[in-house]
Amino acid sequence: MIRKGMKLYSILFGVCPKCHQESMYQNKNPYVLSEVIKMKESCSHCQTKYQIEPSFFYGSMYVSYAVGIAFAVAAFIISYNILGSSLTVAFIAIVATLIGFMPIIMRLSRNIWINLFMSYDKELAKKSGVKSAKQ
Ligand SMILES: [Zn+2]
C-alpha cells in the first residue's frame, strides 16, 4: 500500500518531498484553476525550500509530456480496446482526457520532478513531526 515514506506518496498527494507532512500547494484541490500551480515557498514542518533554484519547475514540463502521453494512452486503451468505440471517438476521448485531467497532469509532473531531486528524510520527518505535535 501507499504510505508516508514512499516516493509515490509524495508524488500522488503532492506533499513535501522530504518530510511528507504537508501539501506543497496552497490549495490542495487542483481544480481550483487559478491556484493549480501556486505552491508554498517552503515546508512549514521541515523548512525545505521547494523552488531549489529560480524557474526550477520549468523542468517539470518535460515530465508533463511523459505524463500526458501516459494519460492519452490510457484513454485510448479504455475507449478503443475496452469500450470498443471507433477511432474518431477514441481520439475525442484522448483530447477530452488531456483537457479534463490537465490540472492533475500539471501537479503530478511537478511532484515527480521535485521527487527526482529530493528524497524522504526519516529524521527530518521525525523531528518535524514532534514540532507539529506541539503546535
Ligand atoms: Zn517538509
Backbone and ligand atoms as CSV (ligand in chain L), in Angstrom:
chain,resi,resn,atom,element,x,y,z
A,1,MET,N,N,0.847,-1.210,0.000
A,1,MET,CA,C,0.000,0.000,0.000
A,1,MET,C,C,0.875,1.250,0.000
A,2,ILE,N,N,0.252,2.335,-0.392
A,2,ILE,CA,C,0.988,3.599,-0.436
A,2,ILE,C,C,0.915,4.273,0.935
A,3,ARG,N,N,2.059,4.547,1.492
A,3,ARG,CA,C,2.060,5.237,2.789
A,3,ARG,C,C,3.203,6.239,2.845
A,4,LYS,N,N,3.193,7.035,3.904
A,4,LYS,CA,C,4.239,8.033,4.081
A,4,LYS,C,C,5.597,7.364,4.075
A,5,GLY,N,N,6.550,8.033,3.458
A,5,GLY,CA,C,7.892,7.467,3.387
A,5,GLY,C,C,8.184,6.916,2.006
A,6,MET,N,N,7.132,6.695,1.207
A,6,MET,CA,C,7.333,6.225,-0.157
A,6,MET,C,C,7.291,7.418,-1.102
A,7,LYS,N,N,8.155,7.386,-2.102
A,7,LYS,CA,C,8.168,8.468,-3.092
A,7,LYS,C,C,6.792,8.622,-3.725
A,8,LEU,N,N,6.158,7.503,-3.954
A,8,LEU,CA,C,4.848,7.520,-4.603
A,8,LEU,C,C,3.837,8.316,-3.783
A,9,TYR,N,N,4.002,8.308,-2.470
A,9,TYR,CA,C,3.090,9.045,-1.598
A,9,TYR,C,C,3.205,10.543,-1.873
A,10,SER,N,N,4.424,11.016,-1.935
A,10,SER,CA,C,4.638,12.440,-2.214
A,10,SER,C,C,4.159,12.802,-3.614
A,11,ILE,N,N,4.403,11.893,-4.576
A,11,ILE,CA,C,4.012,12.172,-5.965
A,11,ILE,C,C,2.497,12.224,-6.101
A,12,LEU,N,N,1.809,11.261,-5.493
A,12,LEU,CA,C,0.357,11.201,-5.668
A,12,LEU,C,C,-0.375,12.279,-4.873
A,13,PHE,N,N,0.141,12.602,-3.689
A,13,PHE,CA,C,-0.591,13.537,-2.851
A,13,PHE,C,C,0.012,14.930,-2.826
A,14,GLY,N,N,1.121,15.115,-3.517
A,14,GLY,CA,C,1.705,16.450,-3.606
A,14,GLY,C,C,2.186,16.993,-2.279
A,15,VAL,N,N,2.669,16.110,-1.420
A,15,VAL,CA,C,3.168,16.583,-0.131
A,15,VAL,C,C,4.667,16.860,-0.212
A,16,CYS,N,N,5.155,17.553,0.804
A,16,CYS,CA,C,6.579,17.884,0.884
A,16,CYS,C,C,7.428,16.646,0.625
A,17,PRO,N,N,8.356,16.695,-0.349
A,17,PRO,CA,C,9.128,15.507,-0.719
A,17,PRO,C,C,10.070,15.030,0.377
A,18,LYS,N,N,10.366,15.880,1.341
A,18,LYS,CA,C,11.324,15.472,2.384
A,18,LYS,C,C,10.658,14.913,3.630
A,19,CYS,N,N,9.585,15.550,4.101
A,19,CYS,CA,C,9.012,15.074,5.364
A,19,CYS,C,C,7.616,14.469,5.189
A,20,HIS,N,N,7.016,14.657,4.029
A,20,HIS,CA,C,5.684,14.092,3.746
A,20,HIS,C,C,4.631,14.536,4.764
A,21,GLN,N,N,4.815,15.724,5.334
A,21,GLN,CA,C,3.901,16.165,6.388
A,21,GLN,C,C,2.793,17.088,5.900
A,22,GLU,N,N,3.053,17.848,4.851
A,22,GLU,CA,C,2.012,18.770,4.410
A,22,GLU,C,C,2.067,18.981,2.901
A,23,SER,N,N,0.971,19.477,2.354
A,23,SER,CA,C,0.884,19.697,0.921
A,23,SER,C,C,1.828,20.811,0.495
A,24,MET,N,N,2.427,20.651,-0.698
A,24,MET,CA,C,3.279,21.707,-1.234
A,24,MET,C,C,2.453,22.838,-1.824
A,25,TYR,N,N,1.160,22.576,-2.019
A,25,TYR,CA,C,0.335,23.536,-2.737
A,25,TYR,C,C,-0.505,24.380,-1.783
A,26,GLN,N,N,-0.750,25.603,-2.199
A,26,GLN,CA,C,-1.542,26.492,-1.348
A,26,GLN,C,C,-2.977,26.007,-1.255
A,27,ASN,N,N,-3.469,25.442,-2.353
A,27,ASN,CA,C,-4.805,24.867,-2.336
A,27,ASN,C,C,-4.693,23.400,-2.735
A,28,LYS,N,N,-5.146,22.510,-1.886
A,28,LYS,CA,C,-4.996,21.081,-2.150
A,28,LYS,C,C,-5.786,20.633,-3.374
A,29,ASN,N,N,-6.868,21.331,-3.665
A,29,ASN,CA,C,-7.725,20.943,-4.777
A,29,ASN,C,C,-7.163,21.469,-6.104
A,30,PRO,N,N,-6.703,20.559,-6.996
A,30,PRO,CA,C,-6.096,21.017,-8.251
A,30,PRO,C,C,-7.102,21.662,-9.195
A,31,TYR,N,N,-8.403,21.474,-8.933
A,31,TYR,CA,C,-9.393,22.017,-9.860
A,31,TYR,C,C,-9.811,23.442,-9.525
A,32,VAL,N,N,-9.182,24.039,-8.547
A,32,VAL,CA,C,-9.310,25.492,-8.401
A,32,VAL,C,C,-8.260,26.068,-9.352
A,33,LEU,N,N,-8.718,26.345,-10.578
A,33,LEU,CA,C,-7.773,26.549,-11.675
A,33,LEU,C,C,-6.833,27.727,-11.481
A,34,SER,N,N,-7.277,28.750,-10.746
A,34,SER,CA,C,-6.393,29.901,-10.565
A,34,SER,C,C,-5.229,29.562,-9.634
A,35,GLU,N,N,-5.344,28.424,-8.939
A,35,GLU,CA,C,-4.302,28.078,-7.972
A,35,GLU,C,C,-3.623,26.742,-8.275
A,36,VAL,N,N,-3.763,26.298,-9.534
A,36,VAL,CA,C,-3.210,24.973,-9.883
A,36,VAL,C,C,-1.737,24.865,-9.508
A,37,ILE,N,N,-0.954,25.872,-9.873
A,37,ILE,CA,C,0.492,25.740,-9.668
A,37,ILE,C,C,1.000,26.697,-8.600
A,38,LYS,N,N,0.078,27.225,-7.775
A,38,LYS,CA,C,0.541,28.077,-6.671
A,38,LYS,C,C,1.066,27.186,-5.558
A,39,MET,N,N,2.355,27.284,-5.333
A,39,MET,CA,C,2.966,26.449,-4.307
A,39,MET,C,C,3.437,27.307,-3.152
A,40,LYS,N,N,3.513,26.662,-2.003
A,40,LYS,CA,C,4.118,27.361,-0.873
A,40,LYS,C,C,5.602,27.524,-1.164
A,41,GLU,N,N,6.196,28.500,-0.527
A,41,GLU,CA,C,7.615,28.735,-0.770
A,41,GLU,C,C,8.461,27.630,-0.135
A,42,SER,N,N,8.084,27.269,1.092
A,42,SER,CA,C,8.837,26.220,1.770
A,42,SER,C,C,7.897,25.450,2.687
A,43,CYS,N,N,8.405,24.315,3.171
A,43,CYS,CA,C,7.601,23.468,4.039
A,43,CYS,C,C,7.598,24.046,5.446
A,44,SER,N,N,6.430,24.149,6.055
A,44,SER,CA,C,6.367,24.737,7.395
A,44,SER,C,C,6.825,23.748,8.459
A,45,HIS,N,N,6.994,22.488,8.082
A,45,HIS,CA,C,7.448,21.486,9.042
A,45,HIS,C,C,8.960,21.339,9.029
A,46,CYS,N,N,9.540,21.183,7.839
A,46,CYS,CA,C,10.981,20.921,7.776
A,46,CYS,C,C,11.757,22.041,7.090
A,47,GLN,N,N,11.062,23.105,6.718
A,47,GLN,CA,C,11.700,24.289,6.121
A,47,GLN,C,C,12.372,24.010,4.776
A,48,THR,N,N,12.040,22.901,4.153
A,48,THR,CA,C,12.586,22.632,2.828
A,48,THR,C,C,12.040,23.645,1.829
A,49,LYS,N,N,12.965,24.254,1.061
A,49,LYS,CA,C,12.529,25.170,0.003
A,49,LYS,C,C,12.174,24.341,-1.222
A,50,TYR,N,N,10.984,24.558,-1.757
A,50,TYR,CA,C,10.572,23.755,-2.904
A,50,TYR,C,C,11.241,24.224,-4.189
A,51,GLN,N,N,11.361,25.525,-4.319
A,51,GLN,CA,C,11.981,26.085,-5.519
A,51,GLN,C,C,13.491,26.066,-5.330
A,52,ILE,N,N,14.124,24.947,-5.686
A,52,ILE,CA,C,15.550,24.766,-5.441
A,52,ILE,C,C,16.359,25.887,-6.076
A,53,GLU,N,N,15.975,26.273,-7.275
A,53,GLU,CA,C,16.639,27.380,-7.954
A,53,GLU,C,C,15.581,28.128,-8.753
A,54,PRO,N,N,15.893,29.358,-9.215
A,54,PRO,CA,C,14.877,30.093,-9.981
A,54,PRO,C,C,14.378,29.276,-11.177
A,55,SER,N,N,13.125,29.359,-11.425
A,55,SER,CA,C,12.454,28.622,-12.504
A,55,SER,C,C,12.770,27.122,-12.494
A,56,PHE,N,N,12.922,26.588,-11.305
A,56,PHE,CA,C,13.174,25.157,-11.136
A,56,PHE,C,C,12.099,24.315,-11.804
A,57,PHE,N,N,10.842,24.773,-11.688
A,57,PHE,CA,C,9.742,23.925,-12.145
A,57,PHE,C,C,9.512,23.969,-13.659
A,58,TYR,N,N,10.310,24.752,-14.387
A,58,TYR,CA,C,10.218,24.676,-15.839
A,58,TYR,C,C,10.566,23.266,-16.303
A,59,GLY,N,N,11.464,22.631,-15.578
A,59,GLY,CA,C,11.878,21.276,-15.935
A,59,GLY,C,C,10.741,20.283,-15.882
A,60,SER,N,N,9.723,20.617,-15.072
A,60,SER,CA,C,8.610,19.677,-14.946
A,60,SER,C,C,7.821,19.580,-16.246
A,61,MET,N,N,8.062,20.516,-17.171
A,61,MET,CA,C,7.357,20.432,-18.462
A,61,MET,C,C,7.759,19.191,-19.240
A,62,TYR,N,N,9.018,18.783,-19.089
A,62,TYR,CA,C,9.452,17.544,-19.748
A,62,TYR,C,C,8.682,16.363,-19.166
A,63,VAL,N,N,8.520,16.395,-17.856
A,63,VAL,CA,C,7.805,15.308,-17.198
A,63,VAL,C,C,6.335,15.312,-17.614
A,64,SER,N,N,5.759,16.513,-17.727
A,64,SER,CA,C,4.333,16.581,-18.048
A,64,SER,C,C,4.062,16.027,-19.448
A,65,TYR,N,N,5.064,16.104,-20.316
A,65,TYR,CA,C,4.921,15.495,-21.642
A,65,TYR,C,C,4.735,13.986,-21.502
A,66,ALA,N,N,5.592,13.380,-20.701
A,66,ALA,CA,C,5.508,11.929,-20.478
A,66,ALA,C,C,4.207,11.556,-19.761
A,67,VAL,N,N,3.852,12.330,-18.747
A,67,VAL,CA,C,2.625,12.040,-18.006
A,67,VAL,C,C,1.413,12.193,-18.928
A,68,GLY,N,N,1.430,13.225,-19.758
A,68,GLY,CA,C,0.333,13.456,-20.704
A,68,GLY,C,C,0.163,12.281,-21.655
A,69,ILE,N,N,1.290,11.758,-22.142
A,69,ILE,CA,C,1.229,10.607,-23.051
A,69,ILE,C,C,0.655,9.387,-22.333
A,70,ALA,N,N,1.052,9.219,-21.069
A,70,ALA,CA,C,0.520,8.089,-20.290
A,70,ALA,C,C,-1.001,8.189,-20.172
A,71,PHE,N,N,-1.501,9.389,-19.903
A,71,PHE,CA,C,-2.949,9.581,-19.808
A,71,PHE,C,C,-3.615,9.357,-21.170
A,72,ALA,N,N,-2.970,9.824,-22.236
A,72,ALA,CA,C,-3.545,9.662,-23.571
A,72,ALA,C,C,-3.625,8.191,-23.954
A,73,VAL,N,N,-2.561,7.445,-23.656
A,73,VAL,CA,C,-2.543,6.013,-23.967
A,73,VAL,C,C,-3.636,5.301,-23.177
A,74,ALA,N,N,-3.756,5.660,-21.894
A,74,ALA,CA,C,-4.792,5.046,-21.064
A,74,ALA,C,C,-6.173,5.344,-21.631
A,75,ALA,N,N,-6.399,6.605,-22.034
A,75,ALA,CA,C,-7.704,6.983,-22.591
A,75,ALA,C,C,-7.985,6.197,-23.860
A,76,PHE,N,N,-6.954,6.018,-24.676
A,76,PHE,CA,C,-7.132,5.288,-25.934
A,76,PHE,C,C,-7.474,3.821,-25.667
A,77,ILE,N,N,-6.724,3.201,-24.795
A,77,ILE,CA,C,-6.958,1.784,-24.494
A,77,ILE,C,C,-8.361,1.579,-23.923
A,78,ILE,N,N,-8.759,2.474,-23.005
A,78,ILE,CA,C,-10.076,2.315,-22.387
A,78,ILE,C,C,-11.186,2.487,-23.423
A,79,SER,N,N,-11.084,3.525,-24.256
A,79,SER,CA,C,-12.193,3.770,-25.183
A,79,SER,C,C,-12.167,2.824,-26.384
A,80,TYR,N,N,-10.985,2.592,-26.938
A,80,TYR,CA,C,-10.904,1.810,-28.183
A,80,TYR,C,C,-10.916,0.307,-27.898
A,81,ASN,N,N,-10.085,-0.144,-26.989
A,81,ASN,CA,C,-9.970,-1.582,-26.730
A,81,ASN,C,C,-11.031,-2.108,-25.776
A,82,ILE,N,N,-11.311,-1.363,-24.735
A,82,ILE,CA,C,-12.237,-1.889,-23.726
A,82,ILE,C,C,-13.686,-1.549,-24.072
A,83,LEU,N,N,-13.950,-0.279,-24.389
A,83,LEU,CA,C,-15.332,0.103,-24.689
A,83,LEU,C,C,-15.692,-0.126,-26.158
A,84,GLY,N,N,-14.698,-0.412,-27.005
A,84,GLY,CA,C,-14.944,-0.734,-28.402
A,84,GLY,C,C,-15.466,0.425,-29.238
A,85,SER,N,N,-15.049,1.636,-28.925
A,85,SER,CA,C,-15.511,2.786,-29.717
A,85,SER,C,C,-14.706,2.910,-31.013
A,86,SER,N,N,-15.169,3.774,-31.898
A,86,SER,CA,C,-14.466,3.976,-33.159
A,86,SER,C,C,-13.210,4.807,-32.916
A,87,LEU,N,N,-12.348,4.898,-33.930
A,87,LEU,CA,C,-11.115,5.669,-33.801
A,87,LEU,C,C,-11.410,7.143,-33.539
A,88,THR,N,N,-12.447,7.649,-34.194
A,88,THR,CA,C,-12.800,9.056,-34.006
A,88,THR,C,C,-13.177,9.322,-32.559
A,89,VAL,N,N,-14.018,8.443,-32.028
A,89,VAL,CA,C,-14.442,8.619,-30.632
A,89,VAL,C,C,-13.241,8.469,-29.694
A,90,ALA,N,N,-12.369,7.508,-30.017
A,90,ALA,CA,C,-11.175,7.315,-29.193
A,90,ALA,C,C,-10.322,8.579,-29.195
A,91,PHE,N,N,-10.233,9.208,-30.361
A,91,PHE,CA,C,-9.454,10.441,-30.463
A,91,PHE,C,C,-10.075,11.547,-29.624
A,92,ILE,N,N,-11.402,11.660,-29.700
A,92,ILE,CA,C,-12.095,12.661,-28.887
A,92,ILE,C,C,-11.876,12.374,-27.400
A,93,ALA,N,N,-11.897,11.085,-27.063
A,93,ALA,CA,C,-11.689,10.704,-25.659
A,93,ALA,C,C,-10.307,11.132,-25.179
A,94,ILE,N,N,-9.312,10.990,-26.066
A,94,ILE,CA,C,-7.947,11.398,-25.691
A,94,ILE,C,C,-7.903,12.897,-25.415
A,95,VAL,N,N,-8.474,13.678,-26.334
A,95,VAL,CA,C,-8.452,15.132,-26.172
A,95,VAL,C,C,-9.195,15.536,-24.896
A,96,ALA,N,N,-10.369,14.931,-24.687
A,96,ALA,CA,C,-11.162,15.264,-23.503
A,96,ALA,C,C,-10.409,14.890,-22.224
A,97,THR,N,N,-9.734,13.742,-22.255
A,97,THR,CA,C,-8.976,13.313,-21.073
A,97,THR,C,C,-7.853,14.295,-20.769
A,98,LEU,N,N,-7.129,14.677,-21.828
A,98,LEU,CA,C,-5.995,15.585,-21.610
A,98,LEU,C,C,-6.465,16.930,-21.061
A,99,ILE,N,N,-7.616,17.406,-21.567
A,99,ILE,CA,C,-8.123,18.689,-21.068
A,99,ILE,C,C,-8.661,18.515,-19.648
A,100,GLY,N,N,-9.449,17.453,-19.456
A,100,GLY,CA,C,-10.077,17.244,-18.156
A,100,GLY,C,C,-9.086,16.984,-17.033
A,101,PHE,N,N,-7.991,16.299,-17.379
A,101,PHE,CA,C,-7.018,15.957,-16.336
A,101,PHE,C,C,-5.845,16.923,-16.294
A,102,MET,N,N,-5.937,18.017,-17.063
A,102,MET,CA,C,-4.814,18.941,-17.140
A,102,MET,C,C,-4.278,19.371,-15.766
A,103,PRO,N,N,-5.143,19.803,-14.843
A,103,PRO,CA,C,-4.616,20.231,-13.537
A,103,PRO,C,C,-3.888,19.101,-12.816
A,104,ILE,N,N,-4.423,17.891,-12.942
A,104,ILE,CA,C,-3.779,16.752,-12.277
A,104,ILE,C,C,-2.453,16.426,-12.948
A,105,ILE,N,N,-2.441,16.491,-14.282
A,105,ILE,CA,C,-1.196,16.215,-15.004
A,105,ILE,C,C,-0.122,17.230,-14.623
A,106,MET,N,N,-0.539,18.511,-14.536
A,106,MET,CA,C,0.437,19.547,-14.177
A,106,MET,C,C,1.015,19.303,-12.786
A,107,ARG,N,N,0.147,18.947,-11.863
A,107,ARG,CA,C,0.636,18.746,-10.489
A,107,ARG,C,C,1.463,17.479,-10.387
A,108,LEU,N,N,0.986,16.404,-11.017
A,108,LEU,CA,C,1.733,15.145,-10.978
A,108,LEU,C,C,3.145,15.346,-11.494
A,109,SER,N,N,3.272,16.110,-12.602
A,109,SER,CA,C,4.597,16.266,-13.179
A,109,SER,C,C,5.486,17.118,-12.279
A,110,ARG,N,N,4.894,18.106,-11.609
A,110,ARG,CA,C,5.697,18.857,-10.639
A,110,ARG,C,C,6.123,17.975,-9.478
A,111,ASN,N,N,5.218,17.141,-9.022
A,111,ASN,CA,C,5.540,16.259,-7.906
A,111,ASN,C,C,6.634,15.275,-8.289
A,112,ILE,N,N,6.516,14.711,-9.508
A,112,ILE,CA,C,7.544,13.773,-9.964
A,112,ILE,C,C,8.881,14.497,-10.097
A,113,TRP,N,N,8.821,15.700,-10.685
A,113,TRP,CA,C,10.040,16.473,-10.924
A,113,TRP,C,C,10.786,16.744,-9.617
A,114,ILE,N,N,10.081,17.256,-8.620
A,114,ILE,CA,C,10.774,17.601,-7.369
A,114,ILE,C,C,11.239,16.339,-6.647
A,115,ASN,N,N,10.518,15.237,-6.851
A,115,ASN,CA,C,10.933,13.997,-6.202
A,115,ASN,C,C,12.151,13.360,-6.863
A,116,LEU,N,N,12.511,13.860,-8.055
A,116,LEU,CA,C,13.742,13.395,-8.679
A,116,LEU,C,C,14.946,13.971,-7.943
A,117,PHE,N,N,14.739,15.115,-7.289
A,117,PHE,CA,C,15.866,15.817,-6.676
A,117,PHE,C,C,15.891,15.685,-5.163
A,118,MET,N,N,14.766,15.357,-4.564
A,118,MET,CA,C,14.716,15.243,-3.107
A,118,MET,C,C,14.137,13.891,-2.724
A,119,SER,N,N,14.550,13.420,-1.567
A,119,SER,CA,C,14.023,12.151,-1.076
A,119,SER,C,C,13.502,12.305,0.337
A,120,TYR,N,N,12.716,11.345,0.724
A,120,TYR,CA,C,12.157,11.325,2.075
A,120,TYR,C,C,13.283,11.219,3.089
A,121,ASP,N,N,13.200,12.006,4.127
A,121,ASP,CA,C,14.209,12.014,5.181
A,121,ASP,C,C,13.545,11.626,6.502
A,122,LYS,N,N,13.828,10.422,6.945
A,122,LYS,CA,C,13.174,9.886,8.138
A,122,LYS,C,C,13.396,10.791,9.352
A,123,GLU,N,N,14.648,11.189,9.536
A,123,GLU,CA,C,14.993,12.004,10.704
A,123,GLU,C,C,14.246,13.330,10.672
A,124,LEU,N,N,14.251,13.922,9.492
A,124,LEU,CA,C,13.587,15.212,9.316
A,124,LEU,C,C,12.096,15.080,9.608
A,125,ALA,N,N,11.516,13.992,9.143
A,125,ALA,CA,C,10.094,13.781,9.355
A,125,ALA,C,C,9.793,13.583,10.830
A,126,LYS,N,N,10.685,12.865,11.501
A,126,LYS,CA,C,10.509,12.617,12.926
A,126,LYS,C,C,10.577,13.930,13.698
A,127,LYS,N,N,11.656,14.681,13.426
A,127,LYS,CA,C,11.853,15.959,14.086
A,127,LYS,C,C,10.651,16.880,13.867
A,128,SER,N,N,10.290,16.996,12.590
A,128,SER,CA,C,9.201,17.928,12.269
A,128,SER,C,C,7.884,17.407,12.828
A,129,GLY,N,N,7.773,16.074,12.936
A,129,GLY,CA,C,6.550,15.513,13.488
A,129,GLY,C,C,6.371,15.915,14.945
A,130,VAL,N,N,7.474,15.909,15.689
A,130,VAL,CA,C,7.435,16.316,17.098
A,130,VAL,C,C,7.023,17.779,17.195
A,131,LYS,N,N,7.644,18.576,16.327
A,131,LYS,CA,C,7.363,20.010,16.353
A,131,LYS,C,C,5.896,20.275,16.065
A,132,SER,N,N,5.358,19.558,15.083
A,132,SER,CA,C,3.978,19.839,14.688
A,132,SER,C,C,3.000,19.333,15.754
A,133,ALA,N,N,3.410,18.326,16.531
A,133,ALA,CA,C,2.535,17.807,17.574
A,133,ALA,C,C,2.399,18.824,18.703
A,134,LYS,N,N,3.453,19.617,18.895
A,134,LYS,CA,C,3.432,20.608,19.964
A,134,LYS,C,C,2.505,21.768,19.628
A,135,GLN,N,N,2.405,22.091,18.355
A,135,GLN,CA,C,1.663,23.284,17.945
A,135,GLN,C,C,0.196,23.217,18.324
L,1,ZN,ZN,ZN,8.634,19.152,4.782
